[in-house]
Amino acid sequence: MKQYLTITFALLLSAAVQAQSRKAVFIIVDGIPADVFERAELPHFKHIIQSGSYLRAFVGGEKGGYSQTPTISAVGYNSVLTGTWVNKHNVWDNDIAEPNYQYWTIFRTFKSHFPQKKTAIYSSWEDNRTKLVGDRLPATGNLAIDIRHDGFELDTVRFPHDRKKAYMERIDAHVAEEAAKSIRQQAPDLSWVYLEYTDDMGHMYGDSPEFSSAIRKMDEKIGKIWEAVQYRQKQFKEQWMIVITTDHGRDEPSGKHHGGQTFRQRSGWIVSNIKQPNVYAKTSYPGVVDIMPTIARFLGLPLPQHVARESDGVALTGKISVARANVNYFQDVLDISWINPDPGGNVKIWVTTTNNYKTGGTDEYKLLAEVPAAQGHAVVNVKELPSKFYKVVLEGKENTVNRWWVADK
C-alpha cells in the first residue's frame, strides 16, 4: 500500500509539473509593414488574433535619437533577440560584422537560468544562429542551441536557386514543416522560427500581387506551426506563448525598399496568443524590443540585473511600474520623467556617467533618489557627477527601464 501511495504521489506530482510547463516560440516573418498585414486575408493569423491579440509596433529605435536603428533585417532580428537597439547590440547591417555579445540574447539569458531546458532555431539563414545568437562561441559563454534546422539557403542541391527566388518559398516551407514537427515531437522550451520569402518578393515586386501572394503563403506556414502548438497544449497540457512579428516595414513610394526612418519603414506589428496585453501595451506604441522581456516574463525567467538595466524593452503583459522614460539635463540637474501604468510602489533612480558595460566592464551606479512611482517625474542634482553622458536606470517594483542623456556634439 505504501509503495502504491508513493507511486501515485509521484505521478500526481509529475502531472502537476507538466500542467505548469510553459514554453514559447517566436517567429519573425521578413519585411511586412503593418498596413499590408492589416489588409491581407490571413485566416491562420486571424485565428491566433481571435485567441489573443494584435498590436502595431515600431522598429528602428528612437528616430533622431541615440538609439536610431537601421530598418534592416538582421538589425531588426537582433533587436528582438536582445531587447536592445543598435547603439547597444552593434549589428548595423546584414553583414553582422561585430555583434556586441555583452548584450545577451533571450537564448543566453534562458540557458543561464534554465540550463537543462531545450532551445531551438528553425531558419533558412544560418547566420541567425551562428552570428546573431552566437551558438557555441566563447564570446557568448559557449551558449549551445539544442535543436538546429537552418542553413538551407546554402543547400543548392536540395533547393536549386532561380532568379525569381521561388527556391526561398520552398525553403520557408521546409523550415515551417521542420518547426511544426519538432514542436509536436520535441517541444523545445524556447524556439525561434525565421521565414524570409516575403521580403524577397517585396524587394523584387514592391506593393504588388506577388507580394500579397507571398504573405498568404506565409500565413499557411504559420498555420502549421500554430497547429503544432495547439496539439501540445491539448495533448500535454502545456502552456504555450506564440509571438509573431516582423523586422522592418517598406518604403512608401514603391514598397521595394527599406533601411530608412520613414513611418512605413518603421512600421511593424506583434501578434500573440496572449489574450490580455497590459496597460502599457494598450496605451503606448510598443517596440519590437518589448518582445524579449515579454517572453521572459511568460517563461518565469528573471532578467539578471545587468540585463534588466540595459534592456530597452518593457513587457507587454503583467504589471508595469515604469515605462517611456525621458531625461533632460540643464544647470547641473537631470529632469527625469516616466509613465506609471500600474500605480504603486516607489522608483529608485540610479545614475552613472560611464558605459563600461559596452566593453565588458562594470558601471558604478549611484542611487540619487527614490520617489513614488505615481509621481511620474523627479529632478536630481548631478553637480558632483559632471559629465557629457549619463545612463539613468529607473528601478520600479515590477520592472526596470533605462534612458541615456548624451550632450550635443
C-alpha positions in Angstrom: 0.0 0.0 0.0 2.8 2.4 0.9 4.6 1.7 -2.4 1.3 2.3 -4.2 0.8 5.7 -2.5 4.4 6.7 -3.3 3.9 5.9 -7.0 0.6 7.7 -7.1 2.0 10.8 -5.4 4.9 10.7 -7.9 2.5 10.5 -10.8 0.4 13.3 -9.5 3.4 15.5 -8.9 4.7 14.8 -12.4 1.3 15.7 -13.8 1.2 18.9 -11.9 4.6 19.9 -13.1 3.7 19.1 -16.6 0.5 21.1 -16.3 2.5 24.1 -15.2 5.1 23.7 -18.0 5.5 26.9 -20.0 7.0 27.1 -23.5 7.5 29.9 -26.0 8.0 30.2 -29.8 8.7 33.5 -31.5 8.5 33.9 -35.3 10.0 36.6 -37.4 8.5 37.0 -40.9 10.5 39.3 -43.0 9.6 42.8 -44.3 5.8 43.2 -43.9 4.6 46.7 -42.8 1.5 47.0 -40.7 -0.7 48.5 -43.4 -0.1 45.5 -45.7 -0.5 43.0 -42.9 -3.8 44.5 -41.8 -5.3 44.5 -45.3 -4.3 40.9 -46.1 -6.7 37.9 -45.9 -4.8 35.7 -43.4 -7.1 33.0 -41.8 -4.4 31.4 -39.7 -3.3 34.8 -38.3 -6.9 35.7 -37.7 -7.4 32.6 -35.6 -4.4 33.4 -33.4 -5.5 37.0 -33.0 -9.0 35.9 -32.1 -7.4 33.7 -29.4 -5.0 36.5 -28.3 -4.1 40.0 -29.6 -2.7 42.2 -32.3 -0.6 45.3 -31.7 1.1 47.7 -34.0 4.7 48.1 -33.1 7.7 50.2 -34.3 11.1 49.2 -35.4 14.1 51.5 -35.8 14.8 52.8 -32.3 14.2 56.4 -31.5 14.1 58.4 -34.7 16.8 61.1 -34.5 17.9 59.9 -31.1 20.9 58.0 -29.8 19.1 54.6 -30.4 18.1 55.3 -34.0 18.4 51.9 -35.7 18.6 51.0 -39.4 15.4 49.3 -40.6 17.4 46.3 -42.0 16.7 42.6 -41.5 19.5 41.3 -39.2 19.4 44.6 -37.3 15.7 44.0 -36.5 16.2 40.4 -35.6 18.9 41.3 -33.1 16.7 44.0 -31.5 14.1 41.2 -31.0 16.7 38.8 -29.6 18.4 41.2 -27.2 15.6 43.7 -26.4 18.1 46.5 -27.3 18.6 48.9 -30.1 21.6 49.1 -32.4 23.6 51.5 -30.2 24.0 48.5 -27.9 23.8 45.3 -29.9 26.0 46.8 -32.7 24.5 44.9 -35.6 24.2 47.7 -38.2 23.5 45.6 -41.3 23.2 42.1 -42.7 27.0 41.6 -42.6 26.7 41.2 -38.9 30.4 42.2 -38.6 30.8 42.8 -34.9 27.8 41.9 -32.7 28.3 43.1 -29.2 27.6 39.9 -27.2 27.8 41.8 -23.9 24.0 42.4 -24.6 22.6 38.9 -24.0 20.0 37.4 -26.3 16.9 35.8 -24.8 18.6 32.4 -25.5 21.6 33.2 -23.4 19.6 34.5 -20.5 17.3 31.5 -20.8 20.1 28.9 -20.8 21.9 30.7 -18.0 18.8 30.3 -15.7 17.4 27.0 -17.1 20.5 25.0 -18.3 18.6 21.8 -18.6 15.8 23.2 -20.8 15.8 22.9 -24.5 16.2 25.6 -27.2 15.7 25.5 -30.9 16.2 27.6 -34.1 14.5 27.0 -37.4 15.7 29.2 -40.1 16.8 29.5 -43.8 19.6 31.7 -42.7 22.5 30.1 -40.8 23.8 33.4 -39.6 20.8 33.8 -37.3 22.2 31.1 -35.1 25.9 31.3 -35.7 26.4 35.1 -35.7 23.4 36.7 -34.0 22.7 34.2 -31.2 26.4 33.2 -31.2 25.9 29.5 -31.0 29.0 27.8 -29.4 31.1 30.9 -29.4 33.4 31.8 -26.4 32.0 35.3 -26.5 28.5 34.0 -25.6 29.8 31.7 -22.9 29.7 28.8 -25.3 25.9 29.0 -25.5 24.7 25.9 -27.3 21.4 25.7 -29.2 20.0 22.3 -28.7 17.9 21.8 -31.8 19.0 23.3 -35.1 17.4 23.3 -38.5 19.0 26.0 -40.6 21.4 27.0 -43.4 19.1 25.8 -46.2 20.0 28.8 -48.3 23.4 27.2 -48.7 22.0 23.9 -49.9 21.7 24.4 -53.7 21.3 20.7 -54.3 18.0 20.3 -52.4 17.0 23.9 -53.2 18.3 24.9 -56.6 18.5 28.7 -56.9 16.4 30.5 -59.5 16.2 34.2 -60.5 12.6 34.6 -59.3 13.6 33.2 -55.8 10.9 30.5 -55.8 13.5 28.4 -54.0 13.2 30.6 -51.0 9.5 29.8 -50.7 10.4 26.1 -50.8 13.0 26.7 -48.1 10.4 28.5 -45.9 8.0 25.6 -46.4 10.7 23.2 -45.2 11.6 25.4 -42.3 7.9 25.6 -41.2 7.5 21.8 -41.6 10.6 21.1 -39.5 9.5 23.6 -36.8 6.0 22.1 -36.7 7.3 18.5 -36.5 9.9 19.4 -33.8 7.3 21.3 -31.7 5.0 18.3 -31.8 7.6 15.7 -31.1 10.4 17.5 -29.1 8.5 20.6 -27.6 11.6 22.8 -27.1 11.1 25.3 -24.3 12.2 28.3 -26.3 12.2 28.4 -30.1 12.8 30.9 -32.9 11.4 30.4 -36.4 12.5 32.7 -39.3 10.8 33.0 -42.7 12.3 35.1 -45.4 10.3 34.8 -48.7 8.0 37.7 -48.1 11.0 40.2 -48.0 12.4 38.7 -51.3 9.1 39.3 -53.1 8.9 42.8 -51.6 12.3 43.7 -53.0 11.5 42.3 -56.4 8.0 43.5 -56.9 7.2 46.0 -54.1 3.5 46.5 -53.3 2.1 44.0 -55.7 0.0 40.8 -56.2 3.3 38.9 -55.9 4.0 40.4 -52.5 0.4 39.7 -51.4 0.6 36.1 -52.6 3.9 35.6 -50.6 2.2 36.8 -47.5 -0.8 34.4 -47.9 1.7 31.5 -48.4 3.4 32.6 -45.2 0.1 32.5 -43.4 -0.3 28.9 -44.4 3.1 28.1 -42.9 2.2 29.9 -39.7 -0.9 27.8 -39.6 1.2 24.6 -39.5 3.2 25.9 -36.6 0.1 27.1 -34.7 -1.5 23.7 -35.2 1.6 22.1 -33.6 1.4 24.5 -30.6 -2.3 23.7 -30.2 -1.6 20.0 -30.3 1.0 20.3 -27.5 -1.4 22.4 -25.4 -4.2 19.9 -25.8 -2.4 16.6 -25.6 0.2 17.6 -22.9 -1.5 20.3 -21.0 1.4 22.7 -21.6 1.1 26.5 -21.7 2.5 28.0 -24.8 3.1 31.5 -25.9 3.4 32.2 -29.7 4.7 35.6 -30.7 4.9 36.7 -34.4 6.5 39.9 -35.6 8.3 41.5 -38.5 11.7 43.1 -38.7 11.0 46.2 -40.8 8.5 47.8 -43.0 8.8 49.1 -46.6 9.2 52.5 -48.3 6.1 54.5 -49.1 6.6 55.1 -52.9 7.1 51.5 -54.1 7.3 49.0 -51.2 10.5 47.7 -52.7 13.0 49.3 -50.2 13.7 49.7 -46.5 16.5 50.8 -44.2 15.4 54.4 -43.6 13.4 56.1 -41.0 10.1 56.9 -42.7 6.9 55.9 -40.9 6.2 53.0 -43.1 9.7 51.6 -42.9 9.5 51.8 -39.1 6.0 50.3 -39.1 5.8 46.8 -37.6 3.3 44.7 -35.6 3.1 42.0 -33.0 0.7 39.0 -33.0 0.4 36.8 -29.9 -2.0 34.2 -28.5 -1.8 36.0 -25.1 -5.3 37.4 -24.5 -4.6 40.4 -22.2 -1.9 42.8 -23.1 -1.2 45.2 -20.2 -2.0 48.9 -19.8 1.4 49.9 -21.3 0.7 47.8 -24.4 -2.8 49.2 -24.9 -1.9 52.9 -24.3 1.6 53.1 -25.9 3.2 52.4 -29.2 5.3 49.3 -28.4 8.6 48.4 -30.0 9.9 45.1 -31.1 12.4 45.3 -28.2 9.4 44.7 -25.9 9.2 41.1 -27.2 12.2 39.8 -25.2 11.0 40.9 -21.7 7.5 39.7 -22.6 8.7 36.2 -23.4 11.0 36.2 -20.3 8.0 37.1 -18.1 5.8 34.4 -19.6 8.5 31.7 -19.1 9.1 32.8 -15.5 12.6 33.9 -16.5 14.0 36.6 -14.2 16.3 39.1 -16.1 19.7 39.4 -14.4 20.3 42.9 -13.1 22.9 43.6 -15.8 20.4 42.6 -18.5 17.4 44.4 -17.0 19.4 47.6 -16.6 20.4 47.6 -20.3 17.2 46.3 -21.8 15.3 48.8 -23.9 12.1 46.8 -23.8 9.1 46.6 -21.5 6.9 43.5 -21.1 3.6 43.6 -22.8 1.9 41.5 -20.2 1.5 41.8 -16.4 2.0 44.8 -14.2 4.4 47.6 -15.2 5.8 50.2 -12.8 7.7 52.4 -15.2 7.8 53.0 -19.0 8.5 55.7 -21.5 11.4 57.3 -19.6 12.7 60.6 -20.7 15.8 62.5 -19.4 16.8 66.2 -19.9 19.9 67.9 -18.5 20.3 71.5 -17.5 22.2 73.5 -14.8 23.7 70.5 -13.0 20.4 68.6 -12.8 18.7 65.7 -14.6 15.0 66.3 -15.2 13.6 62.7 -15.4 10.0 61.7 -16.3 8.2 58.4 -16.9 4.7 56.9 -17.0 3.4 54.7 -14.3 0.9 52.3 -15.9 0.1 50.3 -12.7 0.3 52.7 -9.8 2.0 51.6 -6.6 5.5 51.3 -5.1 8.5 53.5 -5.5 11.0 54.2 -8.2 14.7 54.1 -7.5 16.8 56.4 -9.7 20.3 55.1 -10.4 22.8 57.2 -12.4 26.2 56.5 -13.9 28.5 58.6 -16.1 30.2 55.6 -17.8 29.4 53.0 -20.3 31.9 50.4 -19.4 29.3 47.6 -19.8 29.7 48.0 -23.6 33.2 46.6 -23.4 32.6 44.0 -20.7 33.3 46.3 -17.7 31.2 47.5 -14.8 29.4 50.8 -14.4 29.2 52.2 -10.9 25.7 53.4 -10.4 24.8 55.9 -7.7 21.3 55.9 -6.1 20.3 59.5 -6.4 16.7 59.4 -5.4 13.7 57.2 -4.5 10.3 58.6 -5.2 6.7 57.3 -5.5 6.2 55.8 -9.0 2.9 57.6 -9.4 4.8 60.9 -9.1 6.0 60.4 -12.7 8.9 62.7 -12.5 11.9 63.8 -10.5 14.7 66.3 -10.7 18.0 65.1 -9.3 21.2 67.0 -8.7 24.3 65.8 -10.6 26.7 68.6 -9.7 29.0 66.1 -8.2 28.9 63.9 -11.3 29.8 66.3 -14.1 29.6 64.6 -17.5 28.5 64.8 -21.1 27.0 61.4 -20.8 24.6 59.9 -18.3 22.9 56.5 -18.1 19.8 56.6 -16.0 18.1 53.5 -14.7 14.6 53.6 -13.2 14.0 50.6 -11.0 10.4 50.1 -10.1 8.6 47.4 -8.2 7.6 45.4 -11.3 10.3 46.3 -13.9 13.3 48.4 -14.7 13.9 50.8 -17.6 16.8 52.9 -18.8 17.5 56.1 -20.6 20.6 57.8 -21.8 21.4 61.5 -22.0 24.1 62.4 -24.5 25.3 66.0 -24.9 25.1 67.5 -28.3 28.4 67.4 -30.1 
